[in-house]
Amino acid sequence: LIERVMQARSLNGLRAYLKTCKACPRKAETESMLYALEVEERRNEENKSWETAKSFEDRLQITNYLKTCEFCVYRKEASQLRTVLLKREADKDAWETARKLGSSGALETYINTCTGCRYRAAAEIQLSELKAADKQTKEQTEFRAAFETNDFQSLETYINTCEFCENKGAAIARLAEFRAARQAQLENEIVACRALAPVPSGQGAKIDLPAIQKPLTSCLKVLEQDRFNTEAATLVARADIARGDLKRA
């Protein structure tokens, strides 16, 4: 019986033999085989637990293998994989923190300092979208401020530099209205400027040139500084006629 058990390398059979035998003529041999088989069984179970932990990349199981292994055939490989998994978890935690904060600073910090950087592409996409949204909001805010306060220089800047340009049409229309109104106003101002320097007719007529030239020069200076009128050069040239009147007088 014991011969068949030993040939079968049966752990249960060997244990039963040692437990029930009376004379036990092969006791030492049986105990030696039993010990060897038990060691082999423990090694196989330990290796199997490592293979399972490795296949699932389960850090807790890998850590447990390193703490409890008896034979530790895969200790070096397990230690290396555990380090990789720890870095991966740290990277994921850093990404989740940055994603939840949702600020440009947090996302840039993750991109610039990440280890492994498995989520760099996602962070860069979110950062790009965030910056675009911020720029769009800033652009809209600047447009509203310029539109509501009739800041025509800022409206021109918005028209020429806007990226999203959601209100470009409104800005162009408002600027066109202003230019048309300003042109009409300038026409009237030129007439008013000329009226300040009437050229008297009649022989012997006298002109108080200093008294006339001062308000006329001031009036024309205002016209020359107008930068929004598209026909400023023409209007100023026409206004210069008033100066000519003064010189001829």
Solvent accessible surface area in square Angstrom, and as a share of the most:
residue,aa,sasa,rsa
1,L,145,0.72
2,I,23,0.12
3,E,78,0.35
4,R,160,0.58
5,V,22,0.13
6,M,13,0.06
7,Q,133,0.59
8,A,72,0.56
9,R,128,0.47
10,S,40,0.26
11,L,31,0.16
12,N,114,0.59
13,G,18,0.17
14,L,0,0.00
15,R,97,0.35
16,A,52,0.41
17,Y,32,0.12
18,L,41,0.21
19,K,176,0.75
20,T,98,0.57
21,C,30,0.18
22,K,197,0.84
23,A,94,0.73
24,C,23,0.14
25,P,119,0.75
26,R,71,0.26
27,K,98,0.42
28,A,79,0.61
29,E,84,0.38
30,T,0,0.00
31,E,78,0.35
32,S,72,0.46
33,M,47,0.21
34,L,22,0.11
35,Y,142,0.54
36,A,58,0.45
37,L,13,0.06
38,E,46,0.20
39,V,23,0.13
40,E,71,0.32
41,E,68,0.31
42,R,91,0.33
43,R,87,0.32
44,N,83,0.43
45,E,105,0.47
46,E,22,0.10
47,N,32,0.16
48,K,147,0.62
49,S,55,0.36
50,W,1,0.00
51,E,82,0.37
52,T,54,0.31
53,A,0,0.00
54,K,82,0.35
55,S,85,0.55
56,F,153,0.64
57,E,77,0.35
58,D,43,0.22
59,R,60,0.22
60,L,126,0.63
61,Q,80,0.36
62,I,0,0.00
63,T,20,0.12
64,N,88,0.45
65,Y,7,0.03
66,L,26,0.13
67,K,161,0.68
68,T,92,0.53
69,C,20,0.12
70,E,100,0.45
71,F,53,0.22
72,C,28,0.17
73,V,85,0.49
74,Y,65,0.25
75,R,111,0.40
76,K,157,0.66
77,E,65,0.29
78,A,0,0.00
79,S,47,0.30
80,Q,103,0.46
81,L,32,0.16
82,R,76,0.28
83,T,67,0.39
84,V,71,0.41
85,L,9,0.05
86,L,66,0.33
87,K,106,0.45
88,R,69,0.25
89,E,68,0.31
90,A,61,0.47
91,D,3,0.02
92,K,103,0.43
93,D,90,0.46
94,A,45,0.35
95,W,17,0.06
96,E,47,0.21
97,T,77,0.45
98,A,4,0.03
99,R,105,0.38
100,K,152,0.65
101,L,120,0.60
102,G,24,0.23
103,S,52,0.34
104,S,32,0.20
105,G,43,0.41
106,A,18,0.14
107,L,0,0.00
108,E,63,0.28
109,T,81,0.47
110,Y,6,0.02
111,I,20,0.10
112,N,119,0.61
113,T,97,0.56
114,C,22,0.13
115,T,71,0.41
116,G,67,0.65
117,C,29,0.17
118,R,146,0.53
119,Y,53,0.20
120,R,90,0.33
121,A,69,0.53
122,A,44,0.34
123,A,0,0.00
124,E,79,0.35
125,I,106,0.54
126,Q,49,0.22
127,L,20,0.10
128,S,69,0.45
129,E,111,0.50
130,L,47,0.24
131,K,100,0.42
132,A,42,0.33
133,A,51,0.39
134,D,77,0.40
135,K,104,0.44
136,Q,53,0.24
137,T,79,0.46
138,K,124,0.53
139,E,18,0.08
140,Q,47,0.21
141,T,68,0.39
142,E,89,0.40
143,F,14,0.06
144,R,118,0.43
145,A,55,0.43
146,A,5,0.04
147,F,56,0.23
148,E,131,0.59
149,T,97,0.57
150,N,76,0.39
151,D,58,0.30
152,F,27,0.11
153,Q,109,0.48
154,S,45,0.29
155,L,0,0.00
156,E,34,0.15
157,T,74,0.43
158,Y,16,0.06
159,I,28,0.14
160,N,119,0.61
161,T,97,0.56
162,C,22,0.13
163,E,104,0.46
164,F,67,0.28
165,C,39,0.23
166,E,97,0.44
167,N,41,0.21
168,K,70,0.30
169,G,54,0.52
170,A,46,0.35
171,A,0,0.00
172,I,84,0.43
173,A,51,0.40
174,R,59,0.21
175,L,8,0.04
176,A,56,0.44
177,E,108,0.48
178,F,50,0.21
179,R,69,0.25
180,A,66,0.52
181,A,64,0.49
182,R,30,0.11
183,Q,52,0.23
184,A,57,0.44
185,Q,87,0.39
186,L,3,0.01
187,E,54,0.24
188,N,103,0.53
189,E,40,0.18
190,I,9,0.04
191,V,103,0.59
192,A,54,0.42
193,C,0,0.00
194,R,96,0.35
195,A,73,0.57
196,L,77,0.38
197,A,5,0.04
198,P,84,0.53
199,V,80,0.46
200,P,57,0.36
201,S,105,0.68
202,G,58,0.56
203,Q,196,0.87
204,G,67,0.64
205,A,49,0.38
206,K,189,0.80
207,I,46,0.23
208,D,90,0.46
209,L,69,0.34
210,P,104,0.65
211,A,59,0.46
212,I,29,0.14
213,Q,86,0.38
214,K,162,0.69
215,P,53,0.33
216,L,1,0.00
217,T,61,0.35
218,S,66,0.43
219,C,29,0.17
220,L,1,0.01
221,K,114,0.48
222,V,81,0.47
223,L,4,0.02
224,E,79,0.36
225,Q,127,0.57
226,D,20,0.10
227,R,151,0.55
228,F,31,0.13
229,N,9,0.05
230,T,104,0.60
231,E,80,0.36
232,A,26,0.20
233,A,84,0.65
234,T,75,0.43
235,L,5,0.02
236,V,28,0.16
237,A,61,0.48
238,R,106,0.39
239,A,2,0.02
240,D,57,0.29
241,I,87,0.44
242,A,1,0.01
243,R,69,0.25
244,G,18,0.18
245,D,21,0.11
246,L,15,0.07
247,K,173,0.73
248,R,177,0.65
249,A,58,0.45
